[in-house]
Amino acid sequence: MDNGVSAGSTASTSTLGNIALGLTLLAFGIGHTGVIDGVSAANSVSLAMYVGGAALFLLGLLEYRGGNGFNGTAFAGLGIFWFTWAKGAGASVSDEAAGTFLVLFAMLALTLTIDAASGLFSQGVYGLLTLSLVLLAIGSFMDNGGLAKAGGWVASVSGLLAWYGATAALAHWPMAVGKSRRGAVAAS
């Protein structure tokens, strides 16, 4: 590929990445809450694989190409998480293995939270994602459905926040909490 060819603007790939992250977190979170009768986390597998997995990973590569290392890391890393989670859904694994998987990706989310230090909005999204993964991991280790449900609610709020940030960026709404130095999950 010609290096002079544009990979798209950082704003457009960032916004689309935040929409993909938001929608995937919402579907995943709502599935864990049990708030909608007959909808479980397993019902979000296709969305997690293609929107949260493949699309986020591709957007992460575009962010890297555009020079945005933070969003590249966030989107590609979370794309790997969603794709792996979707491929393993329904597989026969121990609660300990599932909990360990969630802890490992909570560590990625924590890294993203810390690196988003100048953007309260992106810190909120990634901080809530970290908390949701930790709650889900502990719930898995302890076989505690209440903690898994709480993790689902936190994931849903994180998804709403990511979706709102992308919508605000598209609509050019002001955001009182500010803009991150890297443009991740923040709107101007």
C-alpha positions as CSV (number, residue, x, y, z in Angstrom):
1,M,0.0,0.0,0.0
2,D,1.2,3.5,-0.8
3,N,2.3,5.3,2.3
4,G,0.9,8.5,0.9
5,V,-2.6,7.2,0.9
6,S,-4.6,8.6,3.8
7,A,-6.0,6.1,6.3
8,G,-8.8,8.5,7.1
9,S,-9.0,11.2,9.7
10,T,-8.2,10.4,13.3
11,A,-11.5,12.0,14.3
12,S,-13.6,9.7,12.0
13,T,-11.9,6.5,13.0
14,S,-11.9,7.5,16.7
15,T,-15.6,8.4,16.6
16,L,-16.4,5.1,14.8
17,G,-14.2,3.2,17.3
18,N,-16.0,4.7,20.2
19,I,-19.4,3.9,18.7
20,A,-18.3,0.3,18.2
21,L,-17.0,0.1,21.7
22,G,-20.1,1.7,23.2
23,L,-22.6,-0.6,21.3
24,T,-20.6,-3.7,22.2
25,L,-20.4,-2.7,25.9
26,L,-24.1,-2.0,25.9
27,A,-25.0,-5.3,24.4
28,F,-22.6,-7.2,26.7
29,G,-23.6,-5.3,29.8
30,I,-27.4,-5.5,29.2
31,G,-27.0,-9.3,28.6
32,H,-25.3,-9.7,32.0
33,T,-27.9,-7.6,33.9
34,G,-30.9,-9.8,32.9
35,V,-33.0,-6.6,32.7
36,I,-34.5,-7.7,29.4
37,D,-36.3,-11.0,29.6
38,G,-34.7,-13.7,27.4
39,V,-31.6,-11.6,26.6
40,S,-28.3,-12.9,28.0
41,A,-24.7,-12.0,27.5
42,A,-24.5,-15.0,25.0
43,N,-26.9,-13.1,22.8
44,S,-24.2,-10.4,22.2
45,V,-21.7,-12.9,20.7
46,S,-22.2,-11.9,17.1
47,L,-22.0,-8.2,17.8
48,A,-19.0,-8.8,20.0
49,M,-17.2,-10.8,17.4
50,Y,-17.8,-8.5,14.4
51,V,-18.4,-5.0,15.8
52,G,-16.4,-5.2,19.0
53,G,-13.8,-7.6,17.7
54,A,-13.1,-7.3,14.0
55,A,-14.2,-3.6,13.5
56,L,-12.4,-2.3,16.6
57,F,-9.2,-4.2,15.7
58,L,-9.3,-2.7,12.2
59,L,-10.0,0.8,13.5
60,G,-7.1,0.3,16.0
61,L,-4.7,-0.4,13.0
62,L,-6.0,2.7,11.2
63,E,-5.4,4.7,14.4
64,Y,-1.9,3.5,14.6
65,R,-1.4,4.4,10.9
66,G,-2.8,7.8,11.6
67,G,-0.3,8.3,14.4
68,N,-2.6,7.9,17.4
69,G,-0.9,5.3,19.5
70,F,-3.4,5.5,22.4
71,N,-6.5,4.8,20.3
72,G,-4.5,2.3,18.3
73,T,-3.7,0.4,21.5
74,A,-7.2,0.8,23.0
75,F,-9.1,-0.2,19.9
76,A,-6.8,-3.1,18.7
77,G,-6.4,-4.4,22.3
78,L,-10.1,-4.3,23.0
79,G,-10.8,-5.8,19.6
80,I,-8.7,-8.8,20.6
81,F,-10.6,-9.0,23.9
82,W,-14.1,-9.0,22.2
83,F,-13.1,-11.4,19.4
84,T,-11.5,-13.8,21.9
85,W,-14.5,-13.6,24.2
86,A,-17.0,-14.2,21.4
87,K,-15.0,-17.2,20.0
88,G,-14.9,-18.7,23.5
89,A,-18.5,-18.1,24.4
90,G,-20.3,-21.3,25.1
91,A,-17.1,-23.2,25.4
92,S,-16.7,-25.5,28.3
93,V,-14.1,-23.6,30.5
94,S,-13.8,-23.5,34.2
95,D,-15.0,-20.5,36.2
96,E,-11.4,-19.9,37.2
97,A,-10.3,-19.8,33.5
98,A,-13.0,-17.3,32.7
99,G,-12.2,-15.2,35.7
100,T,-8.5,-15.2,34.7
101,F,-9.3,-14.1,31.2
102,L,-11.4,-11.2,32.5
103,V,-8.6,-10.2,35.0
104,L,-6.1,-10.1,32.2
105,F,-8.2,-7.8,30.1
106,A,-9.1,-5.7,33.1
107,M,-5.3,-5.0,33.3
108,L,-5.5,-3.6,29.7
109,A,-8.5,-1.5,30.7
110,L,-6.6,-0.2,33.7
111,T,-3.6,0.7,31.6
112,L,-5.9,2.6,29.3
113,T,-7.5,4.4,32.3
114,I,-4.1,5.5,33.6
115,D,-2.9,6.6,30.2
116,A,-6.0,8.7,29.6
117,A,-4.9,10.9,32.5
118,S,-5.7,14.2,30.9
119,G,-9.1,13.3,29.7
120,L,-11.7,12.7,32.4
121,F,-14.3,11.5,29.9
122,S,-12.0,8.7,28.5
123,Q,-10.9,7.9,32.1
124,G,-14.5,7.4,32.9
125,V,-15.2,5.0,30.0
126,Y,-12.0,2.9,30.6
127,G,-12.3,3.1,34.4
128,L,-15.9,1.8,34.3
129,L,-14.8,-0.9,31.8
130,T,-12.0,-1.9,34.3
131,L,-14.5,-2.0,37.2
132,S,-17.0,-4.1,35.2
133,L,-14.3,-6.6,34.2
134,V,-13.1,-6.9,37.8
135,L,-16.7,-7.4,39.0
136,L,-17.3,-10.0,36.3
137,A,-14.0,-11.8,37.1
138,I,-14.7,-11.9,40.9
139,G,-18.3,-13.1,40.1
140,S,-16.8,-15.8,38.0
141,F,-14.3,-16.9,40.6
142,M,-16.9,-17.0,43.3
143,D,-19.8,-18.2,41.1
144,N,-21.7,-15.2,42.2
145,G,-24.5,-14.1,39.8
146,G,-25.1,-10.9,41.8
147,L,-21.5,-9.6,41.1
148,A,-21.9,-10.6,37.4
149,K,-25.1,-8.6,37.3
150,A,-23.4,-5.6,38.9
151,G,-20.6,-5.9,36.4
152,G,-23.1,-5.9,33.6
153,W,-24.7,-2.7,34.9
154,V,-21.2,-1.0,35.1
155,A,-20.4,-2.2,31.5
156,S,-23.7,-0.8,30.3
157,V,-22.9,2.6,31.8
158,S,-19.4,2.5,30.3
159,G,-21.0,1.7,26.9
160,L,-23.5,4.6,27.2
161,L,-20.6,6.9,28.1
162,A,-18.6,5.8,25.0
163,W,-21.6,6.1,22.8
164,Y,-22.5,9.5,24.1
165,G,-18.9,10.7,23.6
166,A,-19.0,9.6,19.9
167,T,-22.4,11.1,19.5
168,A,-21.3,14.4,21.0
169,A,-18.2,14.4,18.7
170,L,-20.4,13.9,15.6
171,A,-23.0,16.5,16.8
172,H,-20.3,19.0,17.9
173,W,-21.9,19.2,21.4
174,P,-19.8,20.8,24.0
175,M,-18.4,18.5,26.7
176,A,-17.9,19.9,30.2
177,V,-15.4,17.3,31.2
178,G,-12.9,18.2,28.5
179,K,-10.9,16.5,25.7
180,S,-8.2,14.0,26.1
181,R,-4.8,14.8,24.7
182,R,-5.2,11.9,22.3
183,G,-8.8,12.4,21.3
184,A,-9.9,9.0,22.8
185,V,-13.5,8.9,23.8
186,A,-13.7,12.6,24.1
187,A,-15.6,15.1,22.1
188,S,-14.7,18.7,21.3
